[in-house]
Amino acid sequence: MKANPLKFSIICLKVIFFTAKISLITLYKSYRHTFTRENGNQLMQYWSDKMLKLVNLHLIIHPNNEPLNTENRACIYMSNHLSLFDIPVLYKAIPGTLRMVAKKELFNTPIWGQGMKAGEFIMLDRQNSKQSITALKLARKKMQSGIKIWISPEGTRSVSGELLNFKKGGFLLALQTNAIIIPVGIRGTDQVMQAKSLDIYLNQQVEVSLGNAIDTNGYSVKEIRQLMSDVKQQIYNSISSSKSSSDNSSSDNSSGGLPS
């Protein structure tokens, strides 16, 4: 169901309110030198809960049942990118400390941009190769300190829903850090809000499938295209298969409380 103009306006105002709220809390705690990584995790979970509740999004998570040992290993989650709602959906689907590599324009947003920087998100300027190298070095440091990184290898949202060409940057980072890559397939967020559209649809079902871990230790830099192909194939399989809820799936559409 498409949100009517009144509902759309209320959703937009609440998105601004909750985003500003967590940004200001982050900035205040950072100014007082009391902000911790766990604070950031809690705030992102709180924000994600609010975003999903605003549109009554029903989230189904298909976990990977294979044992995954990421202890003392860098970990990068790579997914397709359909909608602005990919971000809260991924925060509900991926456990642990997750931060994303985001385009420069987001960091230029008043309050939110400063909050993202203070919250350990990583800015990427695709038009500036020197800054891109700096961003990847920062991402490497973050991963070495225990943060999991989310990267959209397509580099932008897909309007058609089809997978776009992958960019090499995230894969070079993975190879340089001997990271484990977890391919993630997202289906349905474009039914909530499509790329380059302002229309919002309520009561939609979204599925997130966590794929099999790919250990980059098995690839050399010369094999980067094979690595890109292997990750893309897993994502393609997960978004093209006709999945439904099963015993191995978990549903999450709850709302959380604001951390202290």
C-alpha positions as CSV (number, residue, x, y, z in Angstrom):
1,M,0.0,0.0,0.0
2,K,1.4,3.4,-1.0
3,A,1.7,5.9,1.8
4,N,-0.7,8.8,1.2
5,P,0.7,12.4,1.3
6,L,-0.1,12.8,5.0
7,K,1.5,9.5,6.0
8,F,4.5,10.2,3.7
9,S,5.0,13.5,5.5
10,I,4.8,11.9,8.9
11,I,7.3,9.2,7.9
12,C,9.7,11.8,6.6
13,L,9.5,13.9,9.7
14,K,10.1,10.9,11.9
15,V,13.0,9.7,9.8
16,I,14.6,13.2,10.2
17,F,13.9,13.2,13.9
18,F,15.3,9.7,14.7
19,T,18.3,10.3,12.5
20,A,19.1,13.6,14.1
21,K,18.5,12.1,17.6
22,I,21.1,9.4,17.3
23,S,23.5,11.8,15.6
24,L,23.2,14.3,18.3
25,I,23.7,11.6,21.0
26,T,26.8,10.4,19.2
27,L,28.2,13.9,18.9
28,Y,27.4,14.8,22.5
29,K,29.0,11.6,23.8
30,S,32.0,12.1,21.5
31,Y,32.5,15.6,22.8
32,R,32.4,14.3,26.4
33,H,34.8,11.5,25.4
34,T,32.3,8.9,26.7
35,F,31.2,7.5,23.3
36,T,32.0,3.8,22.9
37,R,31.7,1.4,20.0
38,E,28.9,-0.4,21.9
39,N,27.1,2.9,22.1
40,G,27.3,3.1,18.4
41,N,26.0,-0.4,18.0
42,Q,23.0,0.2,20.3
43,L,22.1,3.5,18.6
44,M,22.2,1.9,15.1
45,Q,19.9,-0.9,16.3
46,Y,17.5,1.6,17.9
47,W,17.5,3.6,14.6
48,S,17.0,0.6,12.5
49,D,14.1,-0.6,14.6
50,K,12.4,2.8,14.2
51,M,12.9,2.9,10.4
52,L,11.3,-0.6,9.9
53,K,8.4,0.2,12.2
54,L,7.7,3.4,10.4
55,V,6.8,1.5,7.2
56,N,5.6,-1.7,9.0
57,L,8.3,-3.7,7.2
58,H,8.3,-7.4,7.7
59,L,11.8,-8.7,7.7
60,I,12.7,-12.3,7.1
61,I,16.4,-13.3,7.6
62,H,17.8,-16.4,6.0
63,P,21.0,-17.1,8.1
64,N,23.9,-19.2,6.9
65,N,23.9,-22.4,8.9
66,E,27.6,-23.1,8.2
67,P,29.9,-22.4,11.2
68,L,31.6,-19.1,10.7
69,N,34.8,-18.3,12.6
70,T,35.8,-14.7,12.1
71,E,37.9,-14.4,15.2
72,N,41.1,-12.5,14.5
73,R,40.0,-12.1,10.9
74,A,38.9,-9.0,9.0
75,C,35.3,-9.4,7.8
76,I,33.5,-7.7,4.9
77,Y,29.8,-8.0,4.1
78,M,29.0,-7.3,0.5
79,S,25.4,-7.0,-0.8
80,N,23.3,-5.7,-3.6
81,H,21.9,-2.3,-3.1
82,L,18.3,-1.5,-3.9
83,S,17.0,1.2,-1.6
84,L,17.7,3.5,1.3
85,F,16.0,0.9,3.5
86,D,18.9,-1.5,2.8
87,I,20.8,0.1,5.6
88,P,18.4,-0.5,8.6
89,V,17.6,-4.0,7.1
90,L,21.2,-5.0,7.1
91,Y,21.7,-3.7,10.6
92,K,19.0,-6.0,11.8
93,A,20.3,-9.0,9.8
94,I,24.0,-8.8,10.6
95,P,25.2,-9.4,14.1
96,G,28.0,-7.6,15.9
97,T,29.8,-4.3,15.2
98,L,29.0,-3.2,11.7
99,R,30.0,0.1,9.9
100,M,29.7,1.0,6.3
101,V,31.7,2.7,3.6
102,A,29.5,5.5,2.5
103,K,29.6,8.1,-0.3
104,K,30.9,11.6,0.5
105,E,27.5,13.2,-0.1
106,L,26.1,11.6,3.0
107,F,28.8,13.1,5.2
108,N,27.9,16.5,3.9
109,T,24.5,16.3,5.5
110,P,24.3,18.6,8.5
111,I,24.4,16.8,11.9
112,W,24.0,13.3,10.3
113,G,27.3,13.6,8.5
114,Q,29.2,14.6,11.6
115,G,27.4,11.9,13.6
116,M,28.5,9.3,11.0
117,K,32.1,10.4,11.2
118,A,32.1,10.3,15.0
119,G,30.4,6.9,14.9
120,E,33.3,5.4,12.9
121,F,31.6,5.3,9.4
122,I,34.0,5.6,6.5
123,M,33.7,8.3,3.9
124,L,34.5,7.5,0.2
125,D,34.8,10.1,-2.5
126,R,34.6,8.2,-5.8
127,Q,35.7,11.2,-7.8
128,N,39.0,11.6,-5.8
129,S,41.3,8.6,-6.2
130,K,43.7,9.9,-3.5
131,Q,40.9,10.1,-0.9
132,S,39.6,6.7,-2.0
133,I,43.0,5.2,-1.1
134,T,42.9,7.0,2.3
135,A,39.4,5.7,2.9
136,L,40.4,2.1,2.2
137,K,43.4,2.4,4.5
138,L,41.0,3.7,7.2
139,A,38.7,0.8,6.6
140,R,41.6,-1.5,7.0
141,K,42.4,0.0,10.4
142,K,38.8,-0.3,11.5
143,M,38.7,-4.0,10.5
144,Q,41.9,-4.7,12.4
145,S,40.3,-3.2,15.5
146,G,37.3,-5.5,15.3
147,I,34.8,-3.7,13.1
148,K,32.9,-5.5,10.4
149,I,32.6,-3.5,7.2
150,W,29.6,-3.3,4.8
151,I,30.4,-2.4,1.2
152,S,28.0,-2.2,-1.8
153,P,30.3,-3.4,-4.6
154,E,27.8,-1.9,-7.1
155,G,28.7,1.5,-5.8
156,T,25.1,2.8,-6.1
157,R,21.5,1.7,-5.9
158,S,20.1,-0.3,-8.7
159,V,16.9,1.2,-10.2
160,S,16.0,-1.9,-12.2
161,G,16.7,-4.3,-9.3
162,E,19.3,-6.1,-11.5
163,L,22.9,-6.4,-10.3
164,L,25.1,-3.7,-11.6
165,N,28.8,-4.1,-12.5
166,F,31.0,-4.5,-9.4
167,K,33.8,-2.1,-8.6
168,K,37.2,-3.4,-7.6
169,G,37.9,-1.2,-4.5
170,G,36.2,-3.4,-1.9
171,F,37.8,-6.5,-3.3
172,L,41.3,-5.0,-3.2
173,L,40.6,-4.1,0.4
174,A,39.6,-7.7,1.1
175,L,42.7,-9.1,-0.5
176,Q,45.0,-6.7,1.2
177,T,43.6,-7.6,4.6
178,N,43.1,-11.3,4.0
179,A,39.5,-10.8,4.9
180,I,36.5,-13.1,4.9
181,I,33.8,-11.9,2.6
182,I,30.1,-12.7,3.4
183,P,27.9,-12.2,0.3
184,V,24.5,-10.9,1.2
185,G,21.4,-10.9,-0.9
186,I,18.6,-8.4,-0.3
187,R,15.1,-8.8,-1.8
188,G,12.2,-6.5,-1.5
189,T,13.5,-3.1,-0.2
190,D,12.9,-1.6,-3.6
191,Q,9.2,-2.5,-3.0
192,V,9.4,-0.2,0.0
193,M,11.2,2.7,-1.6
194,Q,12.8,2.4,-5.0
195,A,16.1,4.1,-6.0
196,K,15.5,7.6,-7.3
197,S,11.9,7.6,-6.2
198,L,10.2,9.4,-3.3
199,D,7.2,7.0,-3.1
200,I,7.0,4.9,0.1
201,Y,5.0,1.7,0.3
202,L,3.9,0.2,3.6
203,N,3.5,-3.4,4.9
204,Q,6.1,-4.9,2.5
205,Q,8.1,-8.1,3.1
206,V,11.8,-8.0,2.8
207,E,14.2,-11.0,2.7
208,V,17.9,-11.0,3.6
209,S,20.0,-14.0,2.8
210,L,23.5,-14.4,4.3
211,G,25.7,-16.4,2.0
212,N,28.6,-18.8,2.4
213,A,31.8,-17.2,3.6
214,I,34.5,-16.7,1.0
215,D,38.0,-16.7,2.3
216,T,40.2,-14.4,0.3
217,N,43.3,-16.3,1.4
218,G,42.4,-18.6,-1.5
219,Y,42.8,-15.8,-4.1
220,S,45.8,-13.8,-5.4
221,V,45.5,-10.2,-6.6
222,K,45.7,-11.6,-10.1
223,E,42.6,-13.6,-9.4
224,I,40.5,-10.5,-8.3
225,R,38.1,-10.9,-11.2
226,Q,37.4,-14.5,-10.2
227,L,36.8,-13.3,-6.6
228,M,34.4,-10.7,-7.8
229,S,32.6,-13.3,-9.9
230,D,32.3,-15.7,-7.0
231,V,30.8,-13.1,-4.7
232,K,28.5,-11.8,-7.4
233,Q,27.3,-15.3,-8.2
234,Q,26.3,-15.9,-4.6
235,I,24.4,-12.6,-4.4
236,Y,22.7,-13.3,-7.7
237,N,21.6,-16.8,-6.6
238,S,20.2,-15.5,-3.3
239,I,18.1,-12.7,-4.9
240,S,16.9,-14.7,-7.9
241,S,15.8,-17.8,-6.0
242,S,12.2,-17.9,-4.9
243,K,12.6,-18.2,-1.2
244,S,9.9,-18.3,1.4
245,S,10.0,-18.5,5.2
246,S,11.3,-21.8,6.5
247,D,12.5,-23.4,9.7
248,N,15.9,-21.9,9.1
249,S,14.6,-18.3,8.8
250,S,14.0,-15.8,11.5
251,S,11.5,-12.9,11.5
252,D,12.3,-9.5,13.0
253,N,10.0,-6.6,13.0
254,S,10.3,-5.4,16.6
255,S,11.1,-2.0,17.8
256,G,13.8,-1.4,20.4
257,G,14.4,1.1,23.2
258,L,16.8,4.0,23.2
259,P,20.1,3.1,24.9
260,S,21.2,5.2,27.8
